[in-house]
Amino acid sequence: MQAIEIIANSLQLSPLPEPIPAAHQVLIKVAAAGISRPDLMQRQGLYPAPAGASPILGLEVAGTIVEIGQAVSEFKTGDQVCALVNGGGYSEYCLASAGCCLPIPNGFSFIQAASLPETFFTVWSNVFNRGGLQAGETVLIHGGSSGIGTTAIQLAKAFGCTVYVTAGNAEKCQRCLALGADAAINYHQDDFVAEIKQLTKQQGVNLILDIVGGDYFPRNLKCLAVEGRLVQIAIQNGNSSEINLWSVMAKRLTITGSTLRGRDDDFKGQIAQQLRQQVWPLLENGRIKPIIDSVFPLASAELAHQRLISGQHFGKIILEI
């Protein structure tokens, strides 16, 4: 099969052996694969694949099942699925745990379906499960124009929340508003702490989903309401910061975070079932939708990465195989 390898820190198309499914796995003939920031981190040596996972980049795919393991009963060959995987997405064939596969929503293309797993699993598990966001609450989403951000905006609105976002320019802010955000803050022009205090009448937000870290951390604490929750899922501005412990104590704040890739298949499978029951109907009836920025052929994976690095994208970047 053809797959993308990292050779001298560049992405190159190479012939590699086709993988063989274990008992609990399926083999997917990949039609499209999503690009995500963890791919960039892995390429830099900062986010290695878990033990036993494919070293090939790519954490989400969509395609057709061509082979199933002996213990798989919920899928059959010929089924069209999208899947969250531990690696191997940038290739013609990819292994996936059957429990981490979901049927492609009715009416969706492979490209649309490939944009779903990494962002929807991440947002659902962190915003709703770990963060406990409830209808009627307020949420601040940093990086509103990212794949995570565009997904979080739509899901939070669909479940009855007030949504504030930060984004890097006026155009991105307008597009976030068009997706349903109640307010969008241009972080290059405005102080999001001051803006959030004004928007919430000095009360603060109930939940913050942060992909930035670093110097955002103490500023996030200032934005949280009493009993507020900060959920950290990435650290683009660095992994260290000072903390005002008094503010945590005085406002009874909860600070949490997670990474998804290292969690076991049972945990991810539970998220998959929750998505199928509570989110897939919203996708199929058009209430929420995947936001695709651009599509590149597999051989142009390097260009796709440069698009992500540029920060000019809005939504997901996809490889078409």
ABEGO torsion letter per residue (X at the ends): XBBBBBBGGBBBBBBBBBBBBBAABBBBBBABBBBBAAAAAAAAGABBBBBGBBABBEABBBEBBABBBAABAABBBGBBBBBBBAEGABBABBBBBAAABBBBBBGBBAAAAAAAAAAAAAAAAAAAAAAGBBBGBBBBBBGAABAAAAAAAAAAAAAGBBBBBBBABAAAAAAAAAAGBABBBBAAABBAAAAAAAAAGGAEBABBBBAAEEAAAAAAAAABBBGBBBBBABBAAEABBBBBAAAAAAAGBBBBBBBAAABBAAAAAAAAAAAAAAAAAAAAAGABBBBBABBBBAAAAAAAAAAAAAGABBEBBBBBX
